[in-house]
Amino acid sequence: MKITVCIGSSCHLKGSRQVVEQLRELIDRERLGDRVELGGTFCMGRCQEGVCVTVDDVFHSVTVDTVGDFFEQEVKAKV
């Protein structure tokens, strides 16, 4: 599974750095590092939609407050 988080300026202002940090911690805590690749990219072109995240090329809008639920539903449940 590949998770890509936008780290462009708009998403950065909306908390993408914290989202990346939380995802990294969750991946480590659940010992999923061998099955989940976490990466970053610049602008995904959907700047109005929050911190843009893709999971295997499927788009999601994530915030610092929703990253835990996102991880449980879109990552952990599908690995």
Secondary structure, DSSP 4 states (H G I P E B T S, - for coil): -EEEEE-SHHHHHTTHHHHHHHHHHHHHHTT-TTT-EEEEES--S-GGGSEEEEETTEEEEE-TTTHHHHIIIIIGGG-
